[in-house]
Amino acid sequence: MHEMALCESLLQLIEAEAQQHGFARVTTVYLEIGELAGVELAALKFCFDVVTKKTVAHNSKLRIVVVPGASWCMPCATQVAVKQRHQPCPHCGSHQLQVVAGDEMKIKELEVV
Ligand SMILES: [Zn+2]
């Protein structure tokens, strides 16, 4: 389950922030996840709770903002919306697509005390 590994690196980022800015507890984590990142949201939430136990982010809420996926279609020479990584172009059916948005995961904001 790669969600567990994702949560562990997430926690490392949060702890680094906590150290840098000197906050004691994180209450809410706002996370941006691309539609094409291949992350199972339910699994991610579950792992997040497990990984953050007894850490600075213990009992914090995880708020997930899903970023829509977008690819550049070469034959159409335009940007198209895609829901899945290997989906063909909705206009011309081509597979010559390059993902331009929605394949990443990042912390957008932390609410702290
Ligand atoms: Zn196309």
Boltz pocket constraint, residues with backbone or C-beta under 6 A from the ligand:
constraints:
  - pocket:
      binder: B
      contacts: [[A, 73], [A, 74], [A, 75], [A, 76], [A, 77], [A, 89], [A, 90], [A, 91], [A, 92], [A, 93], [A, 94]]
      max_distance: 6.0
